[in-house]
Every structure is written in structure tokens, then in C-alpha cells.
Amino acid sequence: MRDLIRSITPSWLLELYRKRKKQQTRKRIEEQKAMNKGWAKEDLKEQLKSIGIDRGDTVLVHSALSKMGYVEGGPQTVIDSLLEVVGDEGHILMPNSPNASFQLEYIQNIECFDVANDASKLGAITEVFRTHPKSKRSCHPTEPVSCIGPDSAYFVGSHFGEETPYTDKSPFYRVAERKGKILMIGVTLDNAGTNLHTLEDAVDDFKYPVYYPETFEVKVKFEDGSERSMKTKVHDPSWSKKRKCDDLIPIFEKEGVLEKVKVGDAQTLLLDASHMLNTMIRLYKEQEVTMYDLGNYSTVTTK
């Protein structure tokens, strides 16, 4: 229903609605600040522990700071809370693509991806995390990910040169391989469901032609100043528009992949990355369930 409403609403009216929502959010945050009702680091740490984030965990984080309410210290407080809860032996990862639009539009308009300097377009928390002195950023031009933790090279070091950013060498896949968690603070699968794409590369002959026919060659400038070219595929916008990612939420809940929690004031999704990938593969093979079509899931008995 939400997609239908968006499709028939004039773009200027949608933009006006978004602007008013942002104004209301800013007002609410300012009121919380004035009333000293915000979230301090210790509050967030206790919340994270209570929802099941533990010392030594690997956690891939998507976030919307504005949905959290007033956070004392802003993005840095969120990052420090996450790092302190997982400890020195744990890993925090954050996608930080320099693209907030369709991959095709982005790739057609860049000459070079600058690993050290191209800012994240995925929110304030991701940009502060990207520039953290301990953060290591992967070198794929369309879906880079940064990581802090002792094995950061394992998670992000093999992303360069992969024809798609979701292969078994990608940070997205390796979080699942290491039985990590995905924390979606104030966002949902519709706007932050990157790990859903691991299914497309994990099965043979994925049934939908989700990639654009042309393969693109892109120059990548590494942190040491050297440059190399690589080839990559990008998603076809006509298929991107057909995604119904949030329709998978009740399925993932039923399958024990996902639970709904809160971080700050934000409605948050916590997913088991390995269970998510294995469940997607199983349901695709059994019932052709994808983010594009739920197949015959109603006939599936939860295992």
C-alpha cells in the first residue's frame, strides 16, 4: 500500500512531506535536549547489551541518527558505545557508500573512487565511523564498508576487484560467515537491506536479471595514493524499483532470523547474519522466495 501511495503522489508533495517530517524530527530532538531527556553513552551501552550485543561480537550496523532522539555527543557517542560493548576482540562494520541513488546513475558519473576521501552518503554516523583512526575501508566503488576490529583486513581486504560487491569475498558475506549480527537502527530492509543481495551471488542462476547488462570499468584510488582499475556490475534500476524488502520482515521473524528491538528512541531490527543467509538460500531453493517475489511462502512450514 505504501508503494502504491508513493507511485500516485506528485513528487513535489512527497518532497514537502519529507521536509515537514525532518522539521518535526529536529524540533523533537531539540525539545529532548532542552529537557535533558537525551541518551548518554552509558544508556546506549546498557541498551545494546540488553538486546543481545555481546563482547567479542561482529556487528554490521546501519543507522539513522535522527530516529534515535537526542544523543549526547552525537554520532561519536553511538560509535563509542558500539565499540566498547563488543570490546577489543569484537568487530563493528558500517557500509558507507558515496552513492545514495541508483548504482547505475552513480557509476555513469564517476571517474574514480577515492577510498580515503569520498564521503559516505549513508548518514552522519557512517561518515564519522569512516574517518575513525582505527577504521579500515574496503575498496569496492559501489558498496564500500569500513571495519574496526582485530580482523578488519579479513572483512574488508578482499572487496577490491569483485565483479559484484556481494560475493563470498565481500564484507556482507563474511559477516554471515563469521556468524555476526546485523543491527539496523532506525532503518528497515527497504532502505538498508544490503545483505539481501548476498543471495543473488550465493545461488547458481538467480532467476531475476537484477544486474544491468553492461559491466563498468572504474578507477580506484587507494589510501596510499596508488590507482588501479577494476570492473563491476551494478543493479538495474528497473529491477531495483521492484524490490519489496520489508515484506520479508514477517518471514524473517517467523524463521527466527530477526527480532524487533530499540536503540535510543529508534525502532531497530536485529538479525542473525548467518541464519539470514542460510534461510534466504533455503527458501529460494524451496519456494523461490526473494525480495522481488515472496513465492509460495504461505505453504512453507517453519523449520
C-alpha positions as CSV (number, residue, x, y, z in Angstrom):
1,M,0.0,0.0,0.0
2,R,2.8,2.4,0.9
3,D,4.5,1.8,-2.5
4,L,1.1,2.4,-4.3
5,I,0.6,5.7,-2.4
6,R,4.1,6.9,-3.4
7,S,3.6,6.0,-7.0
8,I,0.5,8.1,-7.4
9,T,1.6,11.1,-5.2
10,P,3.2,14.0,-7.1
11,S,6.9,14.3,-6.4
12,W,6.5,17.9,-5.1
13,L,4.0,16.7,-2.5
14,L,6.3,13.9,-1.4
15,E,9.2,16.3,-1.0
16,L,7.0,18.6,1.1
17,Y,6.0,15.7,3.3
18,R,9.6,14.7,3.8
19,K,10.6,18.3,4.6
20,R,7.9,18.6,7.2
21,K,8.9,15.2,8.8
22,K,12.5,16.4,9.1
23,Q,11.4,19.7,10.7
24,Q,9.2,17.8,13.2
25,T,12.2,15.4,14.0
26,R,14.6,18.3,14.6
27,K,12.0,20.0,16.8
28,R,11.5,16.8,18.9
29,I,15.3,16.4,19.3
30,E,15.8,20.0,20.4
31,E,12.9,19.6,22.9
32,Q,14.6,16.5,24.3
33,K,17.9,18.3,24.6
34,A,16.3,21.2,26.4
35,M,14.6,18.9,28.9
36,N,17.8,16.9,29.4
37,K,16.0,13.7,28.2
38,G,18.6,12.5,25.8
39,W,20.7,9.4,25.6
40,A,24.2,9.2,27.1
41,K,26.8,6.7,26.2
42,E,26.2,4.5,29.3
43,D,22.5,4.5,28.4
44,L,23.2,3.2,24.9
45,K,25.7,0.6,26.1
46,E,23.1,-0.8,28.5
47,Q,20.5,-0.9,25.7
48,L,22.9,-2.7,23.4
49,K,23.7,-5.3,26.0
50,S,20.1,-5.8,26.8
51,I,19.2,-6.6,23.2
52,G,21.9,-9.1,22.9
53,I,25.1,-7.3,21.6
54,D,27.9,-9.0,23.5
55,R,31.7,-8.7,24.0
56,G,33.5,-10.3,21.0
57,D,30.6,-9.9,18.6
58,T,30.8,-9.0,15.0
59,V,28.1,-6.4,14.1
60,L,27.3,-4.8,10.8
61,V,25.5,-1.6,11.6
62,H,23.0,0.5,9.5
63,S,21.7,3.6,11.2
64,A,19.7,6.8,11.1
65,L,20.8,9.1,13.9
66,S,17.7,11.3,13.8
67,K,15.5,8.4,14.7
68,M,17.4,7.8,17.9
69,G,16.3,11.1,19.5
70,Y,18.8,13.4,21.2
71,V,22.1,11.6,21.7
72,E,24.6,13.4,23.9
73,G,27.8,13.8,21.8
74,G,26.1,12.8,18.6
75,P,27.5,10.2,16.2
76,Q,30.7,9.7,18.2
77,T,28.7,8.6,21.2
78,V,26.9,5.9,19.2
79,I,30.2,4.6,17.7
80,D,32.0,4.6,21.1
81,S,29.0,2.7,22.6
82,L,29.2,0.0,20.0
83,L,32.9,-0.3,20.2
84,E,33.0,-0.5,24.0
85,V,30.3,-3.1,24.1
86,V,32.0,-5.5,21.6
87,G,35.4,-4.8,23.1
88,D,38.8,-5.0,21.6
89,E,38.2,-8.6,20.4
90,G,35.0,-7.6,18.6
91,H,34.3,-6.0,15.2
92,I,32.0,-3.2,14.2
93,L,31.3,-2.7,10.4
94,M,29.4,0.0,8.7
95,P,28.5,0.4,5.0
96,N,29.5,3.9,3.8
97,S,28.8,4.1,0.1
98,P,29.5,7.5,-1.6
99,N,26.2,6.9,-3.5
100,A,22.7,7.5,-2.2
101,S,20.9,6.9,-5.5
102,F,20.8,4.1,-8.1
103,Q,24.1,2.4,-8.7
104,L,23.8,2.9,-12.4
105,E,23.4,6.6,-12.1
106,Y,26.4,6.8,-9.8
107,I,28.7,4.6,-11.8
108,Q,28.0,6.5,-15.0
109,N,29.0,9.8,-13.4
110,I,32.3,9.0,-11.7
111,E,35.8,8.7,-13.0
112,C,37.5,7.4,-9.8
113,F,36.5,6.1,-6.4
114,D,38.8,7.7,-3.8
115,V,38.9,5.3,-0.8
116,A,40.4,7.8,1.6
117,N,38.3,10.9,0.7
118,D,35.0,10.0,-0.8
119,A,32.5,10.7,1.9
120,S,29.7,8.4,2.9
121,K,26.2,9.3,1.8
122,L,24.6,6.8,4.3
123,G,24.2,9.1,7.3
124,A,26.2,11.0,9.9
125,I,27.2,8.0,12.0
126,T,28.7,6.2,9.0
127,E,30.8,9.2,8.0
128,V,32.3,9.7,11.5
129,F,33.0,6.0,11.6
130,R,34.7,6.0,8.2
131,T,37.1,8.7,9.4
132,H,37.9,7.0,12.7
133,P,41.7,6.5,13.0
134,K,41.2,2.7,13.5
135,S,38.8,2.3,10.7
136,K,39.7,0.3,7.6
137,R,37.6,0.8,4.5
138,S,37.0,-1.7,1.7
139,C,37.9,-0.7,-1.8
140,H,34.8,-1.6,-3.8
141,P,33.5,1.6,-5.6
142,T,29.7,1.0,-5.2
143,E,29.3,-0.6,-1.8
144,P,32.4,0.1,0.4
145,V,32.3,-0.9,4.1
146,S,34.5,0.2,7.0
147,C,35.5,-2.0,9.9
148,I,37.2,-1.6,13.3
149,G,38.5,-4.7,15.0
150,P,41.5,-7.1,15.0
151,D,40.4,-9.0,11.9
152,S,39.4,-5.9,9.8
153,A,41.6,-7.0,7.0
154,Y,39.7,-10.2,6.7
155,F,36.4,-8.4,6.4
156,V,37.3,-5.6,4.1
157,G,40.6,-6.6,2.5
158,S,39.3,-8.6,-0.5
159,H,36.5,-6.4,-1.7
160,F,38.5,-4.7,-4.5
161,G,38.2,-6.4,-7.9
162,E,35.0,-8.3,-7.1
163,E,32.6,-8.1,-10.1
164,T,29.7,-7.5,-7.7
165,P,30.0,-6.1,-4.2
166,Y,28.1,-9.1,-2.5
167,T,30.3,-12.1,-3.3
168,D,31.8,-14.5,-0.8
169,K,34.8,-12.2,-0.5
170,S,32.6,-9.2,0.5
171,P,32.2,-7.8,4.0
172,F,28.5,-8.6,3.7
173,Y,29.1,-12.3,3.2
174,R,31.9,-12.5,5.6
175,V,29.8,-11.1,8.5
176,A,27.5,-14.1,7.8
177,E,30.4,-16.5,7.6
178,R,31.7,-15.3,11.0
179,K,28.2,-15.7,12.4
180,G,27.9,-12.0,13.1
181,K,24.9,-9.8,13.6
182,I,23.2,-7.0,11.6
183,L,21.9,-4.1,13.6
184,M,19.5,-1.7,11.8
185,I,19.0,1.3,14.0
186,G,16.0,3.4,12.8
187,V,16.1,1.9,9.3
188,T,14.5,-1.2,7.7
189,L,15.2,-3.6,5.0
190,D,13.6,-1.2,2.5
191,N,16.4,1.3,2.9
192,A,19.2,-0.7,4.4
193,G,18.8,-4.3,3.3
194,T,22.2,-4.6,1.6
195,N,22.8,-8.2,2.9
196,L,19.7,-9.3,1.0
197,H,21.9,-9.1,-2.1
198,T,24.2,-11.9,-0.9
199,L,21.5,-14.3,-2.0
200,E,21.9,-13.2,-5.6
201,D,25.5,-14.3,-5.7
202,A,25.2,-17.3,-3.4
203,V,23.0,-19.3,-5.7
204,D,23.5,-20.5,-9.2
205,D,21.5,-18.8,-12.0
206,F,19.5,-16.4,-9.8
207,K,16.1,-16.2,-11.6
208,Y,15.8,-12.4,-11.9
209,P,18.1,-10.3,-14.2
210,V,18.8,-7.8,-11.4
211,Y,22.1,-6.6,-12.9
212,Y,22.4,-4.1,-15.7
213,P,23.7,-5.7,-18.9
214,E,26.8,-3.5,-19.1
215,T,29.9,-4.1,-17.0
216,F,31.7,-0.9,-16.0
217,E,35.4,-0.2,-15.5
218,V,36.2,2.1,-12.6
219,K,39.4,3.6,-11.4
220,V,40.1,3.2,-7.6
221,K,42.5,5.4,-5.7
222,F,43.8,3.7,-2.7
223,E,44.8,5.3,0.6
224,D,48.5,5.2,-0.3
225,G,47.7,7.3,-3.4
226,S,48.2,4.5,-6.0
227,E,45.5,3.8,-8.5
228,R,44.1,0.7,-10.2
229,S,41.1,-0.1,-12.3
230,M,38.5,-2.8,-11.7
231,K,35.3,-4.0,-13.4
232,T,32.0,-4.1,-11.6
233,K,28.3,-4.8,-12.3
234,V,25.6,-2.6,-11.0
235,H,21.9,-3.2,-10.3
236,D,19.4,-2.4,-13.0
237,P,17.2,0.4,-11.7
238,S,14.1,-1.2,-13.3
239,W,14.6,-4.2,-11.0
240,S,15.6,-2.1,-8.0
241,K,12.2,-0.4,-8.2
242,K,10.5,-3.8,-7.9
243,R,12.0,-4.7,-4.5
244,K,9.6,-5.2,-1.6
245,C,12.3,-5.8,1.0
246,D,10.1,-5.1,4.1
247,D,7.7,-7.8,3.0
248,L,10.5,-10.2,4.2
249,I,10.4,-8.9,7.8
250,P,7.5,-11.1,9.0
251,I,9.1,-14.1,7.2
252,F,12.4,-13.5,8.9
253,E,10.6,-13.1,12.3
254,K,8.8,-16.4,11.8
255,E,12.1,-18.1,10.8
256,G,13.9,-16.8,13.9
257,V,16.2,-14.6,11.8
258,L,15.1,-11.2,13.0
259,E,13.8,-9.5,16.2
260,K,12.4,-6.0,16.7
261,V,14.2,-4.1,19.5
262,K,15.0,-0.4,20.3
263,V,18.2,1.6,20.4
264,G,17.8,5.1,21.8
265,D,14.3,6.0,20.6
266,A,14.7,4.2,17.3
267,Q,12.8,1.2,16.2
268,T,15.6,-1.3,15.4
269,L,16.0,-4.6,13.7
270,L,18.5,-7.2,15.0
271,L,19.3,-10.0,12.6
272,D,21.5,-13.1,12.8
273,A,23.5,-12.7,9.6
274,S,24.4,-16.4,9.1
275,H,20.9,-17.6,9.8
276,M,19.6,-14.9,7.4
277,L,21.8,-16.0,4.5
278,N,21.1,-19.7,5.1
279,T,17.3,-19.0,5.4
280,M,17.3,-16.9,2.2
281,I,19.1,-19.7,0.3
282,R,16.8,-22.4,1.6
283,L,13.6,-20.5,0.9
284,Y,14.7,-19.5,-2.5
285,K,15.5,-23.1,-3.4
286,E,12.3,-24.5,-1.9
287,Q,9.8,-21.7,-2.8
288,E,11.6,-19.1,-4.8
289,V,11.3,-16.5,-2.1
290,T,13.1,-13.3,-2.8
291,M,12.8,-9.5,-2.1
292,Y,11.1,-9.3,-5.6
293,D,8.6,-12.0,-5.1
294,L,7.6,-13.9,-1.9
295,G,6.9,-17.1,-4.0
296,N,4.8,-19.6,-2.2
297,Y,6.0,-18.9,1.4
298,S,2.5,-19.3,2.8
299,T,2.8,-23.0,2.2
300,V,6.2,-23.3,4.0
301,T,6.3,-24.9,7.4
302,T,8.9,-23.2,9.6
303,K,11.9,-25.5,10.2
